[in-house]
Amino acid sequence: MKIAISGGTGFVGKALADHLLKNNHEVIILSRKLIHTNETDDIRYVQWLSGNSSPIQELQDTDIFINLAGESINSGRWTEKRKAKIVNSRLESVHELLDIINKLDTKPKALINASAIGIYGTSFETIFTEKDNHGFGNDFLSKTVKHWEKEADKASQFGIRTVFCRFGIILDKQEGALPKIAFPYKSFIGGPIGNGRQWMSWIHIEDVVKGISFIIENEQIQGPINFTSPNPVTMTEFGKTLASALHRPHWFPVPSYALRLLLGEMSTLVIDGQKVLPNKLLENGYQFTYSNLNLALENIFS
């Protein structure tokens, strides 16, 4: 298939592009910067989101669009300026993709759009599945994701299968949240974060890319899809498992008030949480490579 990825140079995008190439797909990366490619390059880069770019011709006959573009939510305090950038970057990419799709002679088979489990809001007791599409949280992250999905869902007006990948905490050795969580443990000062009872719904990067590939191949799958392991854990359990994988102690607690002072509103990412299950992936027959946290962390840090 011919597959175009926006945000393809980011954390998930790079891993996904490599996986798709290994499975003999033609991969196009949509990039803000002009990147010259040779005929021998495995990946083609097409400039977009630029006043001088017109990617329509190069994107004709694209089978699948995957939108992973958006400002990172965990690389700085959520000031009002930064929150606006987080929201606007996501909406801008969706609007541009919809405009491209509208101009294509042949419409793609699907739009697969990134999303996040933050849409559900936070809870210590509730178990969230894809059926929970009402009564979302009222915090910044929940409102942002809800707005993001609503805009992306406009692709359905073209008769296109539309999928929202609601990512949990993606685990990878080099990128994402795990290196930041692991750093204090590697320095022998890791320990419980907050009260430790908050849920952490995680997923290994390998299951992210395999899960997206699974969705591409199974055309009956549409709508919101939770990308989390079937076995979420509490933050205390996560910390103890991580400490064991790194052969470090789990003893130096980080109180909630200290994190709120340090991170501000962004502290909700580690202090609060939600227990999210990937029911639709499981119901459609996807088999997780890493459903167990201990095996996932052993693989990452081996």
N, C-alpha and C positions, 0 to 999 in steps of 0.2 A: 504493500500500500504506500501511497504518498502521504506523508504525515508532516504537518507544519506545527512547530512548537514555539510559542511566545514565552519568554522567560527561560529559554532553553540553555542559557549560559549560567543559570543559577544552580543552587544545591540540587534540587530534584531534577531539574532540566538536564543537567549534564549526565546524571546517572541514567535517566530515562532514554536519552538519545543514544547512549552506548548500548543499552539493552535492545532498543529497536533496530539498530544497525546490525547487531549480532543475529537478529531474526529476519534479516534480509529486507527490511523496509527502507524506502527512500525517505530521508529525513531532511527537512528544511528548518533552519533556526531563524526566527524573526528577531532582528536585532535593531536597536536604536542607532548603533554605529554602523558605518559602512565597512564591511569586512570582505576583502577580495578573496575569492576561492578559485582554485584551479580545477581542471577537469579530473584530476587524480584524487581530489579531496573526497572523503566519504560523506561529509556533511556540506550542504550548501547554505550560505547565509544570505538572507534577504533583508534589506533595510526597511523598517517601517516606523511609524510614529515620528516621521520627519516631514517637514513641509516640502522637501525636495524628493521624497520617495514615492514611488507608485508601484506597489508590489503585485498589482492585480494579475498581470500577464504571467509572472513567474509562479503564481499560486493557482492558476487554472488547473482543473482536474485533481485538486487536492482531496483526498478521501476523508482525512480526519484532521480537525484543528484541536490542538491542546493548548489551553491558556493557563500558564503558570506565572504570568507577569504580575508584579506588585511589590511595593516597598516592604522590606522586612519589618515585622512587628516587634522583634526582640533585639534590635541593635542600638537602642537609645531610649531615654525617658519619653513618655508620651506627653510632650508639650502640645498645646493647641495647634501649633504650626506643624508638628510632626504627625499628629492625628489626621490633620487635613491631607497631608501627603500620603498617608497610608490608605485613606479612603479614595482620594482622587486618582492615585496610580492604578488602583484596581478597576475603577469605573472607566478610566481612559482606555485601558487595554481592551475591555469588553466592547466599548463603543466602536473602537477602531476595527475589531474583528467582525462585528456585526455589519459595519459599513463595507468591509471587504467581501464578506459572504453575499451581501445584497448585490454586489457588482459582478460576481462570478457567473459565468454562463451556465456551469453545472454546479449545483450546490453540493457541499460535502455530506458524507453520511452521518457525521456526528460532530458535536462540539463538546469536548471534555474540559470542564472548567475547574480550576482549583477552588477549594473552599476550606472551611475549618470547623472542627467540633465546637469552637467557641460560640457558634450560633445558638447552642442549647442553653447557654448560661451556666452557672456553677451550682453544685449541690454536693452534699456529703452523703445523701441517701438515695436520690433518684438514679435509676438506670435508664440511659437514653439509647434509643434505637432510631432508625430512619422513619419510623411511624410517628415520632414526636415532631410534627411539623407545625404545631401551634403552641402558643404560650412561651415563645422564646424569651431569653433573658433581656434585660434592659440596660446592660452595661455597654461600654463602647464597642468591645469586640463583637458582641452578639449583634448589635445594630449594624455594624460594618458588614459582617458576613451576610446578614439578611438582605441588605441593600445590594450587595455584590451578586448574590444568587438571583435576585429578582431581575436585575439587568441582564444577566447571562441567559436567563430563561426566555428572553425575547427571541433567541435563536429558534425556538420552537415554531415561531410564526412562519418560518421558511420550510416547515415540515421536517426539521432536522432533529435527530435524537440528541437530547441534551442531558449531560451527566454532571453532577456536582460532587467532586471528590473532597469530602470533609476530612481533612487530615488531622490526626492526633499529633502527639510529640514524635517526630521522626528521629530515629536513632541512627547515628553514623559516627564513625571515629573522628573524622576530620571536620565535619560541618554540622550546622544545626545547633540544637540546644545541648546535646550530650557533652561536647568538650567543655562547655562552661560549667555544667553540673559536675563533671568529673574532676575539674581542676583542684578544688579544695581537698578532695580525697587523695589525689596524687601528692598534695602538699601535707598530708597527714592531719588535716583539720576538717575533714568532712563529717557530716552528721545530720540529724533530723532538721528538716525545714518546716518552720511553723509548728503546728501541733502534730504533723505527720499523718493525720487521718485523711487528708485530702487525696482524691483519686488522681492517678496519672494514667491516662489512656495513651499508650505508646504504640509504635509500629517500627519495625526494622526497615531501613531504606530499600533493601532487596524486595520486601513484600510490597512496598509502594510501587516500584517500577513493574514488578510482575503483576500486581493488581490492576494497574492501568492497562497493561498489555492484555490482560484477561477481559477487561471491559471492552477494549477495541474488538476483540474476537467474538464476544457474545452480544449480539445486537439486540437482544431482548432487555438488556440492562439499561435503565435510564433513571433520571431523577437523582435525589441525594443518595450518596453511598458513603458510609463511614469507613475511613481508612484507619483502623485501629486493630490491635491484636485482640483475639477473643478473650484474653486474660489480662485485663487492666489490674493495676496494683495500687496500694496506697503509697504515699511518698516515703513512709518509713520502710516499707518492704522494698521499694525501689532502691533506697539508699543502702540498705543492708546487702542487697544483691550486687549492687555496683561496688561496694566496698570489698566484697568477697572476690569479685572478678578482678579487681585491681590489687588484691592482697594488701588492703589498707584498713585501718580502724574506722568504725562508724560511731563517733562519740561526741563531736563538737556541735551542739545545737545552734541553729540560727533562728532566733525568735521572730515572730511575724512582724512586730512593730519595727524592728531594725530593717527588715526588707522593705516595709512600706516607706520608711524614711529614705532609704537608699534608692529605691526604684520608682516610688510614687505609684501612680495608677497601674503601671506595667507589672507591679508585684503580683497582680491577680493571676499571672501566668504560672506562678509557682506556689502561691499561698492558697489559692482556691483551685478547684478542679471539678471534673465531672467523670462519671463512670459511663463510658460509651462502648457499645458493642457493635461489631460489623455484621449484623444479621443478613443484609442483602448479599454481601459477598459470599457468606457461608451458604445461604439458601440457593444460590446459583452455582454452587459447586467449587468455589475457589478454595484451594488447600494452602494454608499458610506454611511458609518455610520456617518461620520463627514465630510460633504462637506462645512460646515459653520465654520469659524474660531472662532466665539464667542462661539458656542456650544462645539467645540473641547477644547478650553482653559478652559471653565467652567467644562468640564468633568475631565480634567487633574488636575485642582487646587481645585476641590470641596473637 
